[in-house]
């Protein structure tokens, strides 16, 4: 009899783990995908496409060229690669912050950690807030 109770308990635990993992992935994956799309365009030098992903408020006084200049201030030797951390995603309603490591073009060894602000607008997550979605002390302390 005890073996049936043990198997039942294991099934319940596994079921709860799968359900909570599925809920976590469904909630966290869309902001991560948006941050990856944005950073992918930037790392490939496609600033026009990256600029189009920004929320309307960010595009008002900016341009793809000013986005490129901002990225140059973030990563002095160009952006070779990036890594978005799925464990550093903070969601608060329709706003999210995603942490990313930007690897520079100087051999890819130096990494700058930045946070990307996202906002859910009409069902899709867009970089919005900070400077072109980026939060970084060097950007906020320098004159832009």
N, C-alpha and C positions, 0 to 999 in steps of 0.2 A: 504494500500500500504506500509506503514512504517513497518508493521510486516514482510512482505516479505524481505525487505531490512535488517532488524534486523536478521532474520533467515539466510539470505545469508551471512552476515558479520560473524556470529557465526560459520557457516560451514567453511568459509575460514580460520578463526583463528584456529579452531580445526584441520583443514587439514594441515596448516603450522606447528602447534605444533607437530603433529604426524610425519610429514616428517622430521622435524629437529631432533626430538628424535630418529628416526630410523637411520638417518645419524650418529648421535653422538654414538649410540650403535654399529653400524657397524664399526666405526673407533676405538673406545676405547676398545671394548670387546676382540679382539685377544691379545693385550699385557697383559690385566688383566688375561685372561685364562692362558697365558704362565707363568706369575708370580705365579698364584695359583698352577699350576702343579709343578713348581719348589719348592715352599715352602711346598707343601703337601708332596713331597718326603723327604724333609729335616726334617719336623716335625715327620714323621714316621721313621726316621733314615735310610732311603733308600738312602744313599749318592752315591752309584754307579749309580742309576737311575738319581739322580739330577745332578751328574757330566756329564752324557751322554747328558743332555739337554744343556749344555754350548756350546758356539761357539768354533770353533777349536782353536782360539787364546788363550782362557782361559784354554784349556785342555793341551796345549803344556808343560808347566812347572809344572802342578798340578797333583793331584790324588784325588780319593774319600776321602782318609785319610786327605789330606791337606784341602779339603773342610770342613770336619768334624771339624778340628782344628780351622778353620776360624769361623765357626758357634759357636763353644765353646767360642771364644773370644767375639763374638757379644752378646751371651746370656749365661751368666755364669752358670745358673742352668738348661740348656736344654730348648728346644723350645716345649711348650705344644700346643700352638695355634697361629694363625696369622690372621690378617685381612688386606685385600688389599682394599684401598680406591678407588672407581671408580671416585672420584672427584679430585684425585691427580695423574692424568695420564697426562704426557706431551709428545706429539708426535712431532717429527721434522723429517719428511721424513721417512727414514728407521730406525730411532733411537727413543727410547722411554724411559722414566723414570717413574717408578711406585712406589708409596709410600706404605709401609706396616708397620703395628704395630706387633711386635713379642712379644708374651706373654710368660713369663718365666715359668719354672717348679716349681717355689717357690710359688705355690698357684694361679698362673695366674693373679696376680694383677699388677705386674710391666710390663710395655711395653716399648720396645725399638723401636723407629721409625727409619726405614732405607729406603733408596731408592734403587731400583733394576734397573740397566741399562739393557736394552734389545735392540737387533738389529734384524731387519728383514732380514733373510738370506734364499734365495731360497723359499720365500713365507711363512716361519714360523718364529715366534718371539722366540729368544733365549737369555738367560742371557749372557751379553757380556760387559765387561768394569768394571772398579773398581777392586775389589778383589772378584773373582768368581761372578761377577755381582752386588755385594753389594757396596754401597757408604756409608761410615760411618767414622766419624772423628776419632774414636778410632782405626779403622783399618789403616787409612792412616797416622796417627801420630805415630803408634807403628811400631817397626821393625818386618816385616813379614819374 
